[in-house]
Amino acid sequence: MKKGKKDIRALTKEQLQEFFVGQGDKSFRGTQVYEWLWGKGAHSFEDMTNVSKETRQMLDDNFVINHIRVDQMQRSSDGTIKNAVKLHDNLTVESVLIPTKKRTTACVSSQVGCSLDCRFCATAKLKRMRNLNPDEIYDQVVAIDNESRLYFDKPLSNIVFMGMGEPLMNYKNVLKSIEMITSPEGLGMSPKRITVSTSGVPKMIKKMADEDVKFKLAVSLHSAIDEVRTSIMPFNANFPLEDLREALEYWYAKTKSRITYEYVVWKGINDKRKDVEALVKFCKYVPCKVNLIEYNDIGDETFKQAPSETTDMYIDALERNRISVTVRRSRGKDIDAACGQLANKSEVVA
Ligand code: SAH
């Protein structure tokens, strides 16, 4: 990026309109340029054919348009696609396209690395380098939408913020990206098809509820016992389950939107009856469903997937208590694209 020039996509529509008014132009010019930058995906000011040459030059003197670049694309034997995405400062994040019969889902990253330290997650082994900007999140979605059309003959249908990073530790930019993904100038997608997944940052969950957001919330729970949860997700010591519970009750009271709990069952960690009972109890606080995720090995001896009898014990107990439960099979394992496996491996030189 040239020094001194601002990333034009960091501006809101209103800021862009104000910029043009400040230049003695009409605010409408701001709207025009905004549409080029987002919905039409312009990569250069030259592309903006309904804007005068002088204006395009003036923009070029003041701003840059940053875009991500899909550096490497890998395809799994099950159809899953993983993109290694280069950012303008040469850092890399990964995003994943997960196709099923009915839908295609984009799994996008919100940070380079991660702020948190979940022991079972490969991304946590990377240092958190920086937050992604709204346009960098948006561009991941656009790239996957294009791949979905190209390889599966249909547009992207769903988005999950389950790639690298903790979305609620990059709150402002994640919300801004969703605003663009859902706005008519952007991709015009319904917020109901977007899920933000968090390890559970109570203060931010409440803030989100206050802002009347319309997307869905998933919480990576993995244990409903503080001691166990802290041992596998150390930040839980600062945000204990009681605070999480209170935030989730607040979220539901405001949004009336059911929460999904993501949960992996590990051998020797959360495979006892008391773990199951604690989860059932936690599930009764707020309307929810449980998504049992298959563990993807990241080469740590401490974590091994529990046998199916243990998972069945969870399913039985949840169903008996009328809590809806689904088992999510892992996708894209052979290319390290499954949950918790995103670690920029293509970059690591042995
Ligand atoms: N930071 C956010 C989003 C990223 S993780 C969050 O924690 O929700 C996306 C999901 O994958 C989370 O539910 C996470 O707990 C889970 N996960 C992490 N490592 C995993 C692994 N090795 N196997 C299976 N799931 C994993």
Residues whose N, C-alpha, C, O or C-beta is under 5 A from the ligand:
A	BS01	SAH	F120 C121 A122 F161 M162 G163 G165 E166 P167 S197 T198 S199 S220 E262 I293 E294 Y295 N296 I298 C339 G340
